[in-house]
Amino acid sequence: MAGEKIVVVGGGIGGLTAAAALAQAGFAVTLLEATAAFGEVGAGVTLAPNAMKGLAHIGIADAVAAAGVEPPRQRIQHWQDGRTLLQFERGDSRERYGAPYVYIHRADLHAILVEAARLAGVELLTGSTVASVHAEGVKTQDGRSVPGSIVVGADGLKSVVRKLFDPQPAYFTGHVAWRMLAPAEGPLADLAQWPGMHIGPGRMVVRYPLRGSRILNMVFFARQGGWNEEGWAIPGSAEELVATYDGWCDEVQAMVAAASRGPLFKWALNARTPLSDWLIDDRITLLGDAAHAMTPFLGQGAACAIEDAIVLARAMGAAGSTAEGLRRYVAARRDRANFIQLESNENADRLQGDDSSLFGLGNLRNEETLGLFAYDCRTTPV
Ligand SMILES: Cc1cc2nc3c(=O)[nH]c(=O)nc-3n(C[C@H](O)[C@H](O)[C@H](O)COP(=O)(O)OP(=O)(O)OC[C@H]3O[C@@H](n4cnc5c(N)ncnc54)[C@H](O)[C@@H]3O)c2cc1C
């Protein structure tokens, strides 16, 4: 089994983690990435402790923590008067969950992952858009055949590999978002020191610090029909943002004002319905968004992709055959991923309910109380 050739389609967070972990486990891995160069958008990502445990497995947790910011705490605030509805300690995450809670710039995480894959001996092919999967591997849009007895589709929301499992396109979730990075100065400096979110009916604003807390990452969410253009780099209009958050508290107005100075990007949130199986012919499988693209309301999409990647490599390393390894991977991952996907959708309703004052007074269901942080992809049975 070791030495078996595996093709990973897609060099996002999930594909790069899987490629590095599989190569470290002794497989011969080729990763194909459609874009001409590896990279990520100018935005942040939260790596909850369960994600950081996966990155520890491939030996990059310290580098990621050093490049990121570990918040001491977070809070959820009322949209109109800004009062704190709930607050969470995050500084004790290493003691409580065995790994830190980290905010990081996506480009910084990506650079560390690419280096880890390269060091593990992964063959990295950029400018290689996979057009189809065939019996001996995959074929690229420009007609090259890349051999591999196993194909892992880590090609994201619009996955080509997923089409073999499910012909339906991704669906529009009814949510749109605007994203923006700004210097953490003036009124934004305090918000960077105490990250979190403001919640209101049908809307919420998330903010957290990046790069030594010099930058504030802001994401503005709203339920909005009639527009479902997907893509990370569609320019957003400041007027629309101002109108959407009219009447929200001063802190939100400060973020709207900073975001209005641009550049501001807007995108529609699309997702996937859960699949009943992630395995075809005992040799083609999926991971990350290709398998289970979810809404971002638990901050767990990338975490789930990282968990998939590590469990895949461990299952493949532990099994007597590649077919058995893939089956053990799917059996270990599918229910958890489906659960997180469904809870993430429901969390949008919980966070953006009609009466924000009631938030957290009842039975709180969030990424922490659901037990997601405690999961350890390095030791979960495969
Ligand atoms: C607003 C928002 C905020 C989020 N915040 C968080 C968060 O805080 N924490 C968290 O854990 N998750 C978060 N997520 C989710 C997270 O970003 C995704 O789940 C994660 O990036 C998925 O990684 P992936 O590798 O599966 O897919 P992707 O990152 O989409 O990577 C897929 C890669 O495949 C390539 N590709 C596509 N098609 C082909 C092809 N045919 N051939 C070759 N290559 C191809 C693409 O170019 C891309 O590089 C958020 C999502 C959104 C929308």
The ligand as a Gaussian input file, in Angstrom:
#p B3LYP/6-31G(d) Opt

LIG

0 1
 C      -17.703000      33.777000       4.957000
 C      -17.004000      32.510000       5.263000
 C      -16.268000      32.433000       6.418000
 C      -15.679000      31.227000       6.792000
 N      -15.000000      31.174000       7.960000
 C      -14.508000      29.990000       8.379000
 C      -13.848000      29.903000       9.625000
 O      -13.680000      30.906000      10.320000
 N      -13.393000      28.677000      10.037000
 C      -13.541000      27.559000       9.278000
 O      -13.122000      26.467000       9.711000
 N      -14.140000      27.623000       8.056000
 C      -14.615000      28.802000       7.592000
 N      -15.217000      28.893000       6.372000
 C      -15.263000      27.717000       5.503000
 C      -13.942000      27.441000       4.812000
 O      -13.438000      28.611000       4.174000
 C      -14.080000      26.340000       3.766000
 O      -14.865000      25.288000       4.285000
 C      -12.717000      25.782000       3.385000
 O      -11.901000      26.787000       2.854000
 C      -12.865000      24.634000       2.383000
 O      -11.600000      24.183000       1.997000
 P      -11.474000      23.183000       0.776000
 O      -10.009000      22.904000       0.653000
 O      -12.396000      22.040000       0.950000
 O      -12.013000      23.969000      -0.489000
 P      -11.462000      25.299000      -1.181000
 O      -10.811000      26.174000      -0.215000
 O      -12.581000      25.831000      -1.989000
 O      -10.321000      24.768000      -2.155000
 C      -10.611000      24.123000      -3.363000
 C       -9.411000      24.277000      -4.280000
 O       -9.636000      23.478000      -5.434000
 C       -9.281000      24.211000      -6.599000
 N      -10.065000      23.652000      -7.688000
 C      -11.387000      23.801000      -7.927000
 N      -11.758000      23.101000      -9.008000
 C      -10.638000      22.482000      -9.466000
 C      -10.379000      21.611000     -10.549000
 N      -11.348000      21.236000     -11.382000
 N       -9.104000      21.164000     -10.741000
 C       -8.092000      21.535000      -9.886000
 N       -8.311000      22.371000      -8.832000
 C       -9.557000      22.828000      -8.630000
 C       -9.621000      25.647000      -6.236000
 O       -8.908000      26.560000      -7.029000
 C       -9.216000      25.707000      -4.762000
 O       -7.854000      26.054000      -4.611000
 C      -15.803000      30.080000       5.957000
 C      -16.498000      30.173000       4.763000
 C      -17.103000      31.369000       4.413000
 C      -17.887000      31.430000       3.147000

